[in-house]
Amino acid sequence: MANITTFLIKGELDNYEDKIEFIKYNKDTILEDIKNAKGKYINFIKNFENIKETYFEKILSISETEFDVCFLNYTIEIDGKILSTEVLEEPEIQKKPYVGDYIWCYLWKKEKLIELLESNDKSNEYVDSLFYYVNFIREPIYNHKPSEQLVTDFIYTDEKKLEKRSNVFYLGNYINGQFNGYITWLKNIGRCFSNDYKMTIIYDKIYEPTRVALSKYFEMIERDKSTLYLCDKLFVTYSTYYYPKDLLVNGENYLFIHGNMSDYPHSRKYKYDNYTKYIGVSEISAKKAEGYFPTDHFEHIMNPIKIDPNDVLPHLKLVSAQRNDPIKKGERIHKISKILDEEGVPYTWNVFTDTNPYPPESVYGGVIYRRSVQNALPYINDADYFVQLSDSEACSYSVMEALSLNTKVILTPLDCYKEMKIDEDQGFIIPFEYFEDDNKEKLREVVLQIVKDQHKKTTNNLSPEMYEGYKDLLIK
């Protein structure tokens, strides 16, 4: 009779001197397979290639004694480095088995394991009473590298909550900014498939606006270390690569490659085969991944795309032309641009000036400072509004150019504009006091109306009488 039945997660192995029975692990038939096992004790291993030579001698030796469960000490090897060779002093999980990376660190008495699997009681008290006689192997006997996890949902304790999810995208700390191609990928995954599929994002840290944006399509979960997440399918980006032990894969796990690895001279090379499939987001990304991952088989799936009509907001185009002078009140530009930013209005504001009044590294939302040009008319003609917010103008040629091109204007209440007979049909005249901090909400109301009226048409209201004065000055 075999002393031990070992369920093999990956790879093949013949019987070991008829004392160890090997069965290929199948999560769908695991309970029945354990009941039919020949061994007195049950053991799980991931892959025979990762087992130290002394492993089977040790477990055969210990199996000649009597116990309910034996905890096997082990070391973990990642990227060729032994992370820990210290003897684990009665680890917390020694009497509290649960699914995940620790499950193959046990020898289970067959009858006890079956009793646990068939019981509805998974409390600590029950587990402690069931596995009363606990043995230990105190020396490191088993190296393993990250591989396919032994995953099922039949062993856990009430110390770890178990949550099941269908399609899980794990981000870790990767999405800690707002602008990232991976974020765009997730948004498009959500737009294309969230109506038909249940999808969850599990993260350790995330930029709050990004979390809000993705929550329209995904269930968003900040990873809780007291919870085991059982995933039918797990998706990870190559920039994250490793995923934590409390993410358990019930089916397949996928590594998505979002870059052309060989185009970047410092691309990291990954040693271990953690994933069921490696998928490039294009054929070229799959081809250029060769040599960087522990596989020679790459698939590729083109990035999906679906534009949300609500994201296609009208783009506001503003233009100003002024010298850098305190009387021109350039800071008022940023009073308006800040409100546009706060309201999430897409806009481009070209400001033509003799010198940039702000350091190049400053950020102004959609405001772009440009060197003065000889001919700004194409920009003024293309704009929704020409903006002049100064404290003084004698007779602004830029405003007259805008009116001549039927471009609406945004102005301060200067007397020269009254003389030009500029009214609300030509745009907006904003009172000076609206730019004071206490009146920001009044300014906001005007700005929102500016956005609303951006496509409203206007006509040239300049009076022909403006030419008469010069006719009297000139002689033929």
GICOR-V865312 format. One record per residue. N is the residue number from 1. RES is the residue in three letters. PHI is phi in whole degrees, -180 to 180 (none if undefined). PSI is psi in degrees with one decimal (NA if undefined). BURIAL is I if it has 24 or more other ideal C-beta (glycine too) atoms within 12 Angstrom, else O. Layout:
N|RES|PHI|PSI|BURIAL + N|RES|PHI|PSI|BURIAL
This chain:
1|MET|none|137.0|O + 2|ALA|-68|136.8|I + 3|ASN|-73|-35.9|I + 4|ILE|-135|139.3|I + 5|THR|-110|121.6|I + 6|THR|-108|125.8|I + 7|PHE|-91|122.0|I + 8|LEU|-99|121.2|I + 9|ILE|-77|-39.8|I + 10|LYS|-147|140.6|I + 11|GLY|91|179.7|O + 12|GLU|-126|149.4|O + 13|LEU|-158|133.8|I + 14|ASP|-76|167.0|O + 15|ASN|-60|149.7|O + 16|TYR|-105|95.0|I + 17|GLU|52|33.5|O + 18|ASP|60|7.2|O + 19|LYS|-100|-13.6|I + 20|ILE|-125|125.0|I + 21|GLU|-96|132.6|I + 22|PHE|-109|130.8|I + 23|ILE|-129|133.1|I + 24|LYS|-69|126.7|O + 25|TYR|-67|132.4|I + 26|ASN|-138|110.4|O + 27|LYS|-64|-24.1|I + 28|ASP|-77|-22.8|O + 29|THR|-123|16.9|O + 30|ILE|-60|-43.1|I + 31|LEU|-65|-44.9|I + 32|GLU|-65|-38.7|O + 33|ASP|-65|-38.1|I + 34|ILE|-66|-41.6|I + 35|LYS|-61|-34.2|O + 36|ASN|-89|-2.6|O + 37|ALA|-65|147.8|I + 38|LYS|-87|-23.5|O + 39|GLY|-75|152.0|I + 40|LYS|-74|-32.2|I + 41|TYR|-121|150.3|I + 42|ILE|-112|137.9|I + 43|ASN|-138|151.0|I + 44|PHE|-124|138.1|I + 45|ILE|-134|153.1|I + 46|LYS|-80|-53.2|I + 47|ASN|-153|124.7|I + 48|PHE|-57|-31.8|I + 49|GLU|-63|-21.1|O + 50|ASN|-94|0.6|I + 51|ILE|-86|136.5|I + 52|LYS|-69|155.3|I + 53|GLU|-61|-30.8|O + 54|THR|-86|0.0|O + 55|TYR|-60|-52.6|I + 56|PHE|-70|-36.0|I + 57|GLU|-61|-40.5|O + 58|LYS|-65|-49.2|I + 59|ILE|-72|-30.0|I + 60|LEU|-67|-40.0|I + 61|SER|-64|-45.0|O + 62|ILE|-71|-26.8|I + 63|SER|-71|-10.8|I + 64|GLU|-79|-8.7|O + 65|THR|-98|179.0|O + 66|GLU|-111|125.8|O + 67|PHE|-160|165.9|I + 68|ASP|-90|-39.5|I + 69|VAL|-154|143.8|I + 70|CYS|-123|126.6|I + 71|PHE|-89|126.5|I + 72|LEU|-101|117.5|I + 73|ASN|-68|153.7|I + 74|TYR|-157|169.0|I + 75|THR|-120|157.6|I + 76|ILE|-114|131.7|I + 77|GLU|-119|122.0|O + 78|ILE|-130|132.2|O + 79|ASP|52|36.5|O + 80|GLY|78|4.9|O + 81|LYS|-113|131.9|O + 82|ILE|-78|116.4|O + 83|LEU|-78|-32.5|O + 84|SER|-156|125.6|O + 85|THR|-117|7.1|O + 86|GLU|-73|149.6|O + 87|VAL|-74|128.5|O + 88|LEU|-79|120.5|I + 89|GLU|-87|99.2|O + 90|GLU|43|67.9|O + 91|PRO|-59|153.8|O + 92|GLU|-56|-31.6|O + 93|ILE|-87|4.3|I + 94|GLN|-62|-31.2|I + 95|LYS|-111|3.8|I + 96|LYS|-125|72.7|I + 97|PRO|-66|142.8|I + 98|TYR|-148|163.2|I + 99|VAL|-69|149.4|I + 100|GLY|129|-156.8|I + 101|ASP|-66|-18.9|I + 102|TYR|-86|-10.9|I + 103|ILE|-66|-32.3|I + 104|TRP|-84|7.9|I + 105|CYS|-96|23.1|I + 106|TYR|-130|149.9|I + 107|LEU|-108|125.6|I + 108|TRP|-110|136.5|I + 109|LYS|-68|129.5|I + 110|LYS|-54|-50.0|I + 111|GLU|-62|-38.1|O + 112|LYS|-68|-40.7|I + 113|LEU|-65|-42.9|I + 114|ILE|-61|-41.5|O + 115|GLU|-62|-40.1|I + 116|LEU|-66|-43.7|I + 117|LEU|-66|-35.1|I + 118|GLU|-86|-11.4|O + 119|SER|-84|145.3|O + 120|ASN|-87|-9.5|O + 121|ASP|-94|110.7|O + 122|LYS|-115|24.6|I + 123|SER|-70|161.2|O + 124|ASN|-60|-40.2|O + 125|GLU|-62|-41.7|O + 126|TYR|-69|-43.6|O + 127|VAL|-62|-43.1|I + 128|ASP|-63|-39.6|O + 129|SER|-72|-33.2|O + 130|LEU|-70|-44.6|I + 131|PHE|-104|68.8|I + 132|TYR|-76|-41.1|O + 133|TYR|-95|102.7|O + 134|VAL|-110|134.0|I + 135|ASN|-116|166.2|I + 136|PHE|-139|145.9|I + 137|ILE|-109|113.9|I + 138|ARG|-86|-11.0|O + 139|GLU|-106|149.8|O + 140|PRO|-63|124.3|I + 141|ILE|-127|-1.9|I + 142|TYR|-146|111.2|I + 143|ASN|-92|145.0|I + 144|HIS|-146|152.8|I + 145|LYS|-112|156.6|I + 146|PRO|-54|128.2|I + 147|SER|-147|-165.8|I + 148|GLU|-64|129.5|I + 149|GLN|-80|145.8|I + 150|LEU|-72|112.2|I + 151|VAL|-128|125.6|I + 152|THR|-157|177.5|I + 153|ASP|-120|25.7|I + 154|PHE|-103|-4.1|I + 155|ILE|-128|119.6|I + 156|TYR|-164|171.9|I + 157|THR|-127|170.5|I + 158|ASP|-74|-0.4|O + 159|GLU|-77|-21.2|O + 160|LYS|-122|118.2|I + 161|LYS|-72|143.3|O + 162|LEU|-111|122.2|I + 163|GLU|-122|131.6|I + 164|LYS|-102|138.7|I + 165|ARG|-139|154.4|I + 166|SER|-83|-72.6|I + 167|ASN|-113|113.7|I + 168|VAL|-115|129.9|I + 169|PHE|-108|116.9|I + 170|TYR|-98|127.8|I + 171|LEU|-108|-23.3|I + 172|GLY|61|-132.0|I + 173|ASN|-101|11.9|O + 174|TYR|-68|-41.7|I + 175|ILE|-91|73.0|I + 176|ASN|-107|16.1|O + 177|GLY|-131|-168.9|O + 178|GLN|-112|-29.1|O + 179|PHE|-113|112.3|O + 180|ASN|-163|136.6|O + 181|GLY|-62|-29.4|O + 182|TYR|-69|-34.7|I + 183|ILE|-64|-44.6|I + 184|THR|-60|-39.6|I + 185|TRP|-61|-46.1|I + 186|LEU|-64|-40.9|I + 187|LYS|-60|-41.8|I + 188|ASN|-73|-34.7|I + 189|ILE|-58|-45.4|I + 190|GLY|-63|-46.7|I + 191|ARG|-62|-38.4|I + 192|CYS|-79|-33.0|O + 193|PHE|-128|-7.3|O + 194|SER|-67|-22.3|I + 195|ASN|-73|-23.0|O + 196|ASP|-114|-15.3|O + 197|TYR|-133|146.1|O + 198|LYS|-87|121.6|O + 199|MET|-132|139.7|I + 200|THR|-129|138.7|I + 201|ILE|-108|124.9|I + 202|ILE|-111|127.9|I + 203|TYR|-136|159.2|I + 204|ASP|-98|-35.2|O + 205|LYS|-154|140.9|O + 206|ILE|-151|145.8|I + 207|TYR|-68|127.3|O + 208|GLU|-57|-46.6|O + 209|PRO|-59|-33.2|O + 210|THR|-68|-41.2|I + 211|ARG|-60|-43.8|I + 212|VAL|-63|-43.7|O + 213|ALA|-63|-42.0|I + 214|LEU|-76|-22.9|I + 215|SER|-67|-12.0|O + 216|LYS|-68|-22.6|O + 217|TYR|-121|-27.8|I + 218|PHE|-119|152.5|I + 219|GLU|-75|125.6|I + 220|MET|-104|124.9|I + 221|ILE|-129|122.9|I + 222|GLU|-80|123.1|O + 223|ARG|-59|128.3|I + 224|ASP|-107|120.8|O + 225|LYS|-69|-11.7|O + 226|SER|-91|8.2|O + 227|THR|-123|139.6|I + 228|LEU|-100|127.1|I + 229|TYR|-105|113.2|I + 230|LEU|-95|111.8|I + 231|CYS|-105|130.1|I + 232|ASP|-65|-41.8|I + 233|LYS|-142|141.3|I + 234|LEU|-123|134.2|I + 235|PHE|-122|129.1|I + 236|VAL|-135|144.1|I + 237|THR|-86|152.8|I + 238|TYR|-64|-22.9|I + 239|SER|-71|-26.4|I + 240|THR|-89|-47.9|I + 241|TYR|63|-76.3|I + 242|TYR|-80|145.9|I + 243|TYR|-123|154.6|I + 244|PRO|-72|163.1|I + 245|LYS|-70|-17.0|I + 246|ASP|-88|5.2|I + 247|LEU|-101|111.8|I + 248|LEU|-110|132.4|I + 249|VAL|-102|117.9|I + 250|ASN|-86|-23.2|I + 251|GLY|-126|-110.6|I + 252|GLU|-111|151.1|I + 253|ASN|-120|144.0|I + 254|TYR|-127|136.6|I + 255|LEU|-107|119.5|I + 256|PHE|-96|132.1|I + 257|ILE|-106|111.4|I + 258|HIS|-105|15.4|I + 259|GLY|-145|167.5|I + 260|ASN|-92|96.2|I + 261|MET|-55|-45.9|I + 262|SER|-73|-8.8|O + 263|ASP|-81|-13.0|O + 264|TYR|-111|115.2|O + 265|PRO|-63|-22.7|O + 266|HIS|-106|23.1|O + 267|SER|-61|136.3|O + 268|ARG|-73|144.2|O + 269|LYS|-105|130.3|O + 270|TYR|-103|133.8|I + 271|LYS|-91|-33.9|O + 272|TYR|-108|146.2|I + 273|ASP|-90|90.2|I + 274|ASN|-90|-20.7|I + 275|TYR|-115|148.5|I + 276|THR|-65|-44.8|I + 277|LYS|-140|146.5|I + 278|TYR|-112|122.4|I + 279|ILE|-125|121.2|I + 280|GLY|-86|152.3|I + 281|VAL|-85|2.6|I + 282|SER|-159|166.2|O + 283|GLU|-64|-38.9|O + 284|ILE|-68|-36.5|O + 285|SER|-67|-34.0|I + 286|ALA|-67|-42.6|I + 287|LYS|-66|-40.5|O + 288|LYS|-80|-1.5|I + 289|ALA|-86|-12.2|I + 290|GLU|-61|131.1|O + 291|GLY|94|-10.3|O + 292|TYR|-103|-13.5|I + 293|PHE|-130|155.1|I + 294|PRO|-79|54.9|O + 295|THR|-159|155.7|I + 296|ASP|-114|14.8|O + 297|HIS|-122|112.7|O + 298|PHE|-123|136.3|I + 299|GLU|-106|168.7|I + 300|HIS|-142|141.0|O + 301|ILE|-135|122.7|O + 302|MET|-62|144.7|O + 303|ASN|-56|133.9|I + 304|PRO|-79|159.3|O + 305|ILE|-149|139.3|O + 306|LYS|-153|121.7|O + 307|ILE|-87|128.8|O + 308|ASP|-82|117.8|O + 309|PRO|-55|-29.8|O + 310|ASN|-68|-20.0|O + 311|ASP|-83|-14.6|O + 312|VAL|-91|75.2|O + 313|LEU|-83|153.1|O + 314|PRO|-59|136.7|O + 315|HIS|-94|118.1|O + 316|LEU|-84|129.1|I + 317|LYS|-116|118.5|I + 318|LEU|-120|150.8|I + 319|VAL|-145|142.2|I + 320|SER|-135|152.9|I + 321|ALA|-140|116.1|I + 322|GLN|-162|151.6|I + 323|ARG|-80|159.5|O + 324|ASN|-80|93.8|I + 325|ASP|-144|136.2|O + 326|PRO|-54|-32.1|O + 327|ILE|-70|-16.8|O + 328|LYS|-83|-10.2|I + 329|LYS|53|54.5|I + 330|GLY|-61|-23.0|I + 331|GLU|-67|-20.3|I + 332|ARG|-67|-26.8|I + 333|ILE|-55|-42.8|I + 334|HIS|-79|-19.1|I + 335|LYS|-63|-41.8|I + 336|ILE|-77|-43.5|I + 337|SER|-64|-33.8|I + 338|LYS|-64|-39.8|I + 339|ILE|-67|-40.8|I + 340|LEU|-60|-41.4|I + 341|ASP|-64|-44.8|O + 342|GLU|-63|-33.9|O + 343|GLU|-86|-1.7|I + 344|GLY|69|31.2|O + 345|VAL|-87|122.1|I + 346|PRO|-69|130.4|O + 347|TYR|-156|157.2|I + 348|THR|-130|127.0|I + 349|TRP|-123|101.5|I + 350|ASN|-83|121.7|I + 351|VAL|-115|110.2|I + 352|PHE|-90|122.4|I + 353|THR|-148|160.1|I + 354|ASP|-72|-36.8|O + 355|THR|-140|144.3|O + 356|ASN|-73|119.9|O + 357|PRO|-79|-1.0|O + 358|TYR|-128|152.6|O + 359|PRO|-63|146.2|O + 360|PRO|-58|-28.8|O + 361|GLU|-81|-7.4|O + 362|SER|-68|154.4|O + 363|VAL|-114|130.8|O + 364|TYR|-124|27.5|I + 365|GLY|66|-122.6|I + 366|GLY|-95|9.2|I + 367|VAL|-82|129.2|I + 368|ILE|-123|119.3|I + 369|TYR|-89|127.4|I + 370|ARG|-126|151.0|O + 371|ARG|-64|146.2|O + 372|SER|-58|145.4|O + 373|VAL|-120|157.0|O + 374|GLN|-66|-32.9|O + 375|ASN|-133|101.2|O + 376|ALA|-93|0.3|I + 377|LEU|-60|-39.7|O + 378|PRO|-59|-36.5|O + 379|TYR|-71|-41.9|I + 380|ILE|-66|-39.8|I + 381|ASN|-65|-32.4|O + 382|ASP|-84|-14.5|O + 383|ALA|-81|157.0|I + 384|ASP|-78|-34.6|I + 385|TYR|-143|142.5|I + 386|PHE|-99|133.6|I + 387|VAL|-117|125.6|I + 388|GLN|-136|111.2|I + 389|LEU|-118|27.4|I + 390|SER|-78|169.5|I + 391|ASP|-86|-15.9|O + 392|SER|-152|131.8|O + 393|GLU|-146|133.2|I + 394|ALA|-81|-51.5|O + 395|CYS|-163|91.7|O + 396|SER|-71|115.4|I + 397|TYR|-66|-36.7|O + 398|SER|-62|-39.6|I + 399|VAL|-68|-40.8|I + 400|MET|-65|-37.3|I + 401|GLU|-61|-43.4|I + 402|ALA|-63|-45.8|I + 403|LEU|-63|-38.5|I + 404|SER|-64|-28.9|O + 405|LEU|-93|6.6|I + 406|ASN|60|34.2|I + 407|THR|-97|128.7|I + 408|LYS|-65|159.2|I + 409|VAL|-125|154.8|I + 410|ILE|-127|117.8|I + 411|LEU|-135|165.2|I + 412|THR|-95|160.0|I + 413|PRO|-78|73.3|O + 414|LEU|-92|151.3|I + 415|ASP|-63|-31.9|O + 416|CYS|-65|-28.3|I + 417|TYR|-74|-31.1|I + 418|LYS|-65|-39.9|O + 419|GLU|-64|-33.1|O + 420|MET|-78|-4.9|I + 421|LYS|61|41.3|O + 422|ILE|-80|127.3|I + 423|ASP|-128|-171.2|O + 424|GLU|-65|-19.3|O + 425|ASP|-70|-22.1|O + 426|GLN|-94|-5.2|I + 427|GLY|144|-132.6|I + 428|PHE|-134|136.7|I + 429|ILE|-115|114.8|I + 430|ILE|-99|124.0|I + 431|PRO|-59|147.0|O + 432|PHE|-57|-40.9|O + 433|GLU|-67|-17.6|O + 434|TYR|-66|-18.6|I + 435|PHE|-89|-0.9|I + 436|GLU|-77|148.4|O + 437|ASP|-58|-35.0|O + 438|ASP|-70|-16.2|O + 439|ASN|-110|25.5|O + 440|LYS|-60|-37.4|O + 441|GLU|-70|-31.6|O + 442|LYS|-66|-41.3|O + 443|LEU|-64|-37.6|I + 444|ARG|-60|-42.5|I + 445|GLU|-59|-42.0|O + 446|VAL|-66|-43.7|I + 447|VAL|-61|-44.0|I + 448|LEU|-63|-34.5|O + 449|GLN|-71|-35.7|O + 450|ILE|-58|-45.5|I + 451|VAL|-63|-43.3|I + 452|LYS|-63|-36.2|O + 453|ASP|-96|12.9|I + 454|GLN|-62|-28.5|I + 455|HIS|-99|6.6|O + 456|LYS|-68|135.6|O + 457|LYS|-81|154.8|O + 458|THR|-139|168.8|I + 459|THR|-131|160.3|O + 460|ASN|-69|121.1|O + 461|ASN|-112|12.6|I + 462|LEU|-70|137.1|I + 463|SER|-80|135.1|O + 464|PRO|-60|-20.2|O + 465|GLU|-63|-18.0|O + 466|MET|-64|-19.4|O + 467|TYR|-87|-18.3|O + 468|GLU|-65|-37.7|O + 469|GLY|-59|-41.8|O + 470|TYR|-74|-27.0|O + 471|LYS|-64|-33.0|O + 472|ASP|-74|-23.8|O + 473|LEU|-83|-31.5|O + 474|LEU|-93|151.4|O + 475|ILE|-118|151.1|O + 476|LYS|-88|NA|O
